[in-house]
Amino acid sequence: MKEILEQVMQQLENAYNNPEAVDLDQAISQLQSAKEQYGDKGTMLEDAIIALTQAKHSMAQMETAEDAGPSEAFGQAHNALEQAMKSFQ
């Protein structure tokens, strides 16, 4: 599970640095599959899925936004993934 979370974290960081080249749909799908497999930590994974979805939706605003919204969405997703990783150690 930790490996999946690390992959998703890498995808999130790549999407933040290069939003045109990365689609977070695959990362979201990976987490949804993991949630089904690791039901006991499902709430933590659901929080990460929600945060990733919000980051995905904010990607369109990254180039044009003059506010901190997109950065905050990515920060929240990053924090949710870190918390999920800690819970699987």
C-alpha positions in Angstrom: 0.0 0.0 0.0 2.8 2.4 0.8 4.2 1.9 -2.7 0.9 2.9 -4.2 0.7 6.0 -2.0 4.2 7.0 -3.0 3.4 6.6 -6.7 0.3 8.7 -6.3 2.3 11.3 -4.4 4.8 11.4 -7.2 2.0 11.9 -9.7 0.6 14.7 -7.6 4.0 16.5 -7.5 4.4 16.0 -11.3 1.0 17.4 -11.9 1.7 20.5 -9.8 5.0 21.1 -11.6 3.7 20.3 -15.1 -0.2 20.3 -15.1 -0.4 19.9 -18.9 1.5 16.7 -18.9 -0.1 14.8 -16.0 -3.7 13.6 -15.6 -4.6 12.7 -12.0 -7.4 10.4 -13.0 -5.0 7.4 -12.9 -3.9 8.4 -9.4 -7.5 8.7 -8.3 -8.3 5.2 -9.8 -5.3 3.7 -8.0 -6.6 5.0 -4.7 -10.1 3.9 -5.3 -8.8 0.3 -6.0 -6.7 0.4 -2.9 -9.6 1.6 -0.8 -11.6 -1.5 -1.9 -8.6 -3.7 -1.0 -7.8 -2.0 2.3 -11.2 -1.3 3.7 -10.0 -0.9 7.3 -8.3 2.4 6.3 -11.0 3.4 3.8 -11.8 6.7 5.5 -8.2 7.9 5.2 -8.0 6.8 1.6 -11.4 8.5 0.9 -10.0 11.7 2.3 -7.0 11.4 -0.1 -9.3 10.7 -3.0 -11.4 13.8 -2.3 -8.3 15.9 -2.0 -6.8 14.6 -5.2 -10.1 15.2 -7.0 -10.1 18.8 -5.8 -6.5 19.2 -6.9 -7.4 17.8 -10.3 -10.2 20.3 -10.7 -7.9 23.1 -9.7 -5.4 22.3 -12.4 -7.4 24.3 -15.0 -7.0 27.4 -12.9 -3.3 27.0 -12.2 -2.1 29.1 -15.1 -4.7 31.8 -14.9 -5.4 32.0 -11.2 -4.2 35.0 -9.3 -5.2 33.5 -6.0 -3.8 30.6 -3.9 -6.7 28.2 -4.5 -4.9 25.8 -6.8 -1.8 25.7 -4.6 -4.0 25.1 -1.5 -5.8 22.2 -3.2 -2.5 20.6 -4.1 -1.2 21.2 -0.5 -4.3 19.6 1.0 -3.9 16.5 -1.3 -0.2 16.3 -0.4 -1.1 16.4 3.3 -3.8 13.8 2.9 -1.4 11.4 1.2 1.2 11.9 3.9 -1.4 11.1 6.5 -2.4 8.0 4.6 1.2 6.9 4.3 1.8 7.3 8.0 -1.3 5.2 8.8 0.2 2.3 6.7 3.6 2.2 8.4 
